[in-house]
């Protein structure tokens, strides 16, 4: 991104940042007023420049994905607290949570497998289409990036600064590992290129991501894409959207805007049939 697109004899802003730090130390040069506007952290993080920061967060990710030629994605949402099978449930606060989180580790494997299947299709499009994207953290997010890495495929992470957890997992493609301050800008990039959205068991954040996607599709603000809820037992217990239909607050047909599945193959078959994609053979080493 730092390379110039066009040759020019004009100095770059980066060069002037360096030069401006070499001026003599005087009361004038120490003043915040003297700092170059775009190199002034106090100015750039002020309340008055919030709109500029929204734009910068959008543009940085947009430019990078465009440089890589990525035109469509497969989004995986799901809980950061779900452990890899055989690993301890690090987020458990009591025995009930420990037991439930360890049982939920099967979704880690399904997310990993689903990302593998998406990446097989992505490979046929030179990794420009159906590229796996997650929130970049642990749990289901790690499983998604790991599944892509299993296939030698790139994957994207849209991380966000939180008071706890959420450093990018080690399976993300480093050049496609982004970090956000604003949830709103991050959400735009999750859905801007999405050709499928897979939602695994999770907490408030996962529910928020599912309902935002569902609302955008329901209201016609987003073209319909396969929206998959993984885990019949979990979602049947947690959600009762049929009650909304019975109450008349949603249309009965709105229940059909998403599909509930259990297995990665079941979910990917829905995506494949939706786009009339060919069945892609798996490498022998993967057991396909």
N, C-alpha and C positions, 0 to 999 in steps of 0.2 A: 504493500500500500504506500510505502514511502517513496517508491520510484516515480519520477516525473513521467507523465503521459506524453508531454510535448517538450522538445528541446527549447530552452530559453536562456538568455543571458541575464535575466533578472535574478536577484538574490532570493533565496527561499526564506520563509518565515523561521524555519529551524535554524538556519545560519544566523539570522538576526537575534534569535534567543541567546545563542552562544556569545555573540559579540556584545549584547547588552549587559551581560554579566561581567564583562571585563572592563567596564568603565571605572574611572576613579571613584573611590568611596567618599561621597559628599552628602550633606543633608538632602540635597535635591535628588540624587540617585537612590538614596535609601527610602524615599517617599513612595508610598503605594501608587501615587499618581503617575510616577515615571515608568512603572512596569508596563511592558507590552500587554495589551488587554487580554490576548489569548494565553499568555504565560503568567497571568496574575490569578493565583488560586483563590484568593479572597474574592475577587470580582467574579470569577467563573463559577463559584459555588454560592453566590449570593442569591437572595430571594428574587431579585430583579432579573436574573439570567436563567430562571427555571425553564422557560420556553426554549432557550438555546440548548440547554442540557438535554431536554427531550429530543430535540432534533439531532444532536450529536450522537446520542445513544442509538437512535434509529439508523442514522447514516453509517456509522462505523460498521455495524453488523451487515447492513444492506450492501455496502461496497465490498466487504470481504466475501460474502456469499456470491455476489455477482462475479468477482474475480475468479472464484473457483468454478463458475459456471453452473452452480446448483440452482435448479429451477423448481424442484418439488421435493417434499419431505414426507416422512412417516413419523408422526409424533407419538412418543410414549410418555404418558403421565402415570404417576404412582408414588406410593409412600417411600420416603427416605428411611423409614424405620424397619422396613422388611428386610430380614437378614438373608444372606446367602445360605443355602442348605448346609447343615453341619457347623455353621458359625453361630456364636452366641447372639441372643437377642439383646443387643447393647442398649436399646431404648426402653426395655421393660422396667416398669416401676413396681411391679408386684408379680406374684406367681401366675395370676390369671393372664396378665399381659404377656409374660414370658411364654406361657403355653400357646397362646393365640398367635403371637408373632412367629414362633418357631414353626407352627403349623402353616402359617402364611408364606413360609419360605418357598413353597412350591410355585408361588407367583413370580419369584425371582427367576426360576428356571423357565417359566413360560414366557416371561418378558425377554429373556436372553434368546430363547428359541425364536420368538416372533421377530426379533431384530435380525437374527440370522436369515430368516426367510425373506425379509424385506431387502436385506443386503444382497442376496442372490439375484433378485430382480434389478436392484440398483447397478450391479456389475454389468448387466446387459446393456445398460444405458451409460456406460463409462462413468458411473457414479455422479451423474448429473441429476437423475430422477430417483425418487423414493429413498432419499438419504435419511438415515435415522437421526432424529433429534430428541434430546431429553433435557431435563433441567440441570443435568450435569453433576448432581449430588450422589449420595450413596443409595442403597436399596434398589428399588425398581429402576431408577435412573442409571445406576451403575450397570445393572443387568442389560439395559438397552444398549449402552455404549460398548459393553463387553461383547454382546452378540455380534455387533458390527465388526469389532476388532477380531473376533474369531474367524471372520470371513475375509480378513485383510481389507475391509472396506472403511472409508472415512466415516466419521459420525460427528454430529454437532452437539455442543452443550451451551445452553442459555442459563448460565449461573446467575445468582443474585446475592448481593451482600446482605447477610443476616447476622444478628448478634451471636448466633451459635450455628454449628454444623456448616454444611454447604461449601466446602472447598471442592474444586472439580475433581471427579474421580480420575484414576490414572488410565482409563481406557478411551478417553476422549481424544480425538485428533487435536494436537496442540494448536495448530493454525486455525481451528474452528471452535476454540474454547473461549466463549465470550462471558463478560461479567456486566451485570446491570445494577443500577441504583433504583430505577423505576420499574415496578411491577407492570405498569400499563404498557411501556415500550416493549418489555420482554414478551408480554402476551401477544402483541402485534406480530412479533417475529415467530412465535410458535405457530400461528395459524395462517400467516401470509402465504406460505408455499405448501400448506398441508394438503396431501392427497388422501390421508387416512389418519385417524386419531384413535389410539388404543389407550384405554384408561384402566389401570390396575388398582387394586385396593389401596387406599391411602386415607389421609386425614383431611383437614380443612382446605389445604391448598389444592389437593387433588379434586375435592368436591367443587371448589371454585372453578377450576380449569374445565371440568366436565360440564358444569352448568353454563359457563360462558359459551363454550362451543355449541352446546345444545340450543341455547337461546339465539345465537347468531344464525344457526341453521333454521330454527323454527320461524324466525322473523324475516328470513330471506336476505339477511345481510351477508350471508356466506353461502356459497353453493354447497349443495349437499355432498358430503363425502362419507365414506364408511366411518361410523362412530361406534367403537367397540367397547363394551364393558366386560372386562375379564373377571370371572368369579361369580357364578350364579349364587352360591351360598352367601357370599359376603354382601352382594348388592341387594339380594332379595330381603336380607335382614335389615340393611341400612336404609334402603329407599323403598317408598311405596308410591310410585308415580301414578299407579292406577287410581289411587285415592284422589289425586288431582283431577283426573279425567271424570271420575264419578261426581266430584264436586262441581264440575263444569268450569274450573279455572284454566284448564287446557283442553284442547280438542282430543277426542278419542284417538284420532290417527297420529297425534304427536308421540304416542308411545312407540310408534314404528320408526322414529327418526334415529334410533340406535339399536344395536344388536347386543345381546348378552351371550357370551361364550365362555368356555372353560379352557380350551386348548389352543396353543399357538397356531396349529394347522387349521383348526376350525375358523379362527379369526382371519388368517391370511387368505383362506379360500374365499371369504366374503369380499376382501379387497380385490383379489384376482378376478373374480367374476364381475365385480362392479366395473372394472376397467377392461375386461376381456383380455387379461394378460395371459401369456402362455405359461404352462407349467415349466419351471426351470429345474433341471437336474442338479442334484447336490453332489459335491465332491465325495469320492469314495471314503476319504478319511473321516468325513463327518458322519458316516453311517447311513447316508441316503441312498 
